[in-house]
């Protein structure tokens, strides 16, 4: 495993979860000065550090070491066990289909779109929003009618290749794997369903990226 790539993923976790570096160190039970040395490359990434991230944060070990899988794959549920919570508590659920329409991002996440709040392990404190998905382009990974917990990306210069993102363009919203393109000004969007072809788009055409951190498979059987 390449230390510099793992370090970038750790920095991503710190930034996207809004931790101060010292708080993050305490969260994973590492001395803050040693964490700084890891991040600056003065200490090699150890199995102990990887294991602390996995155990204390629920981060996918596969994602940390290779960049594949979801950062928080353990949040994928075979069947929703969401617990309704009082208004303003837990993770907000929005009455939007994230893969349909071209509603601007600001309108997507306005308060009048919230239809409820749920409390799920590993999701409530992650700053995610929950939205539903339609279509079969990401089947069988994400099914028609599933819900996903997404986190907005603050810096689109840093894309973790091979992860699932909601991609907002001027006229479309799509749910795809984002893959590296041979041309740095382009990205490749890939479906999980092999019946769909890859799409190559300009990075400059992407208005927003939202990382899929959790997939909620709903069992509607009575």
N, C-alpha and C positions, 0 to 999 in steps of 0.2 A: 504494500500500500504506500502511496506517495504522501509524505508528511505534509507537504505544502497544500495539497488538495484537501486533506482532512482539516488542516488549520483554517482554510477558507470556509469550510462547512461549519466549523465551530464559531467563527466570527459571524457567519450568517445567523446562527441560532441566537447569539448575543444581541445582534441588531434587531432581528425580526421579532424577538420576544421582549424587546425594550428593557433589557437588563443593563445595569451598570456592570462593568467588568468585575469589580470586587464582589457584588451581589451574586453574579453568575458563579464565581469561584466558590462562594459559600454554599450556593445551591447544589453544586456537584461535589462538595466536600473536598475541595482542593485549596491549598494555600494560595492567596491572591498573587503573591510574588512568583510562585511557580507557574500559575496560569499565564502570567505575563511573559515568562520565559518560553512557554510552549508557543504562545501566539507570535512571538518574535523569532521563533526558530532556534532559540538558544538551548532548548531542551528537546530531545526527540520525542515524538508522540509515542506513548507507551500503551501497552494493553490495559494497564491499570486506568489510565485516563479514559480510554474508550469505554471500558466497563462502567466507570462512574457516570459517564454521560448516558449510557444505556439504562442503568439501574435508576438513577436519580431523576432523569428527565423523560424516560420512556422513548428515547430516540432509537430509531432503527439502526442496529449495528451494521447491517448491509449498506444502508445509505451513508453512514459515516465513513466506512472503509472504501466503498467503491462508487458512491454517487447514484447507485441504482436503488430501487424501492422508494417508498415515501419517507420523508424525514420522521414522521410519526406513524409508522405503519401499524403500530399496536392500537391506534385509534380506529382502525377499520373494524366495523362490527358486522357479523353475519346477520344480525337481526337487531333492529332498533330497540334499545332499552332506555329511551329518553324519558326523563322524569320532568313533568311540567313544574315550573317554578314561578314564584311571584314576578310581576312585571318589573323589569329592570335588573333581574338577577339571572345568572347563567349566560347562555349563548343565544343571541337573537336569531330568530327564524324569519326570513323575508319571503313575502308572497310574490316571488319572481321565479321565472324559469331562466336560469343563467345561460342557457344555450339557445334561447329564442328571443327575437326582437333586437332592437338597436337602442334601447333606452340608455341615456347617458349615465355614466358611473355615479354622478352626484344624485341623480334621481333614483337609481337602483337602491341605494342604501339610505334613503330618507326615512324618517321615523314613521311616516304613515304607511310604509311598506312592511313594517314589523307586524307579524301575526301571532307571535308568541315567543316564549323563552324556554329553553330546555337545559337540563343539567346532565352532562355526560362526562365520564372520566377522561382526563387529559385534554378536554376541549374547552371547558369553562374558563380556564385561566390562560388560554392561548391567544386571545384577541381575535378569534375567528368569527365569521358570519356563516350562517347555514342557509343554503339555497337549494332548490330542487333542480333536477336535470331531466330533460326529455331526449328521446332519440336513442339510436343503437350504435352510434359510431364508436363509443368506448366500451361496448359490450365485448367480453363478459366482465371486464374489470369494474365498470360502472354501468348499471342497468337503467333502462327507461323508468323514470319515477323515483329513482334513488335520490337521496339528499347528500350534499357534500359540504364540508366545513372548509371555507377558503380564507386565506390571509393575503391581504394586498402586499405587493412588493414595492418597497420604497425606492429602490434603485434598480432599474431595469438593465443596467450594465452587467449585473451579475446574475446570470441564468444558470441554474443547476440542470445541466443537460440530461434529458431522459426522464425528468419529472413531469407530472401532469399539472397543467395550468389552465385557468380560464384566460383566454386571449381576447382582448377587446380591440376591435378595429373600428373604423368610422361607421361601417354599416353592418357589422356582424359581431356576434359573440360566439366563441367556439371553445370546446373543451377538448384538449389535445395533449399528447406528449410533445414537448418541445425538444427538438434534436438539433445538434450542431450542423451547420452547413459549411461546405468547403469555402464559400464566400463569406467573410466575416460580417458583411452588411446584410446577410440573409439568415433566416432560420427555416428549419423544416418542421412542419406540423404533422404529426402522425397519429392515426387512430389506432385503437386496440383491435377494432373489427377489421379483419383483412380484406373485407369487401370495399373498403374505402381507400382511395389512393392518397399518397403523401401530397402535401401542399407546401410550396416554397413561397415565403413572403419576405418582404423587406422589413428589417428590424425597425426602421424609421416609421413604418405604418402601424406599429403596435402602440395603442394609446394607453393601455393598462395591462398588467399581468397580475394574476391572483393565483397563488400556489394552493393546490388541493392538499390539505394536510390530513383530512379524515374523510372516509367514505362511509355513509350510513345506509346500509341495505335494509329496506323496510319489508317486513313480512306481513302482508295484508290478509293472510288467511284467518278466518274466524274459527 
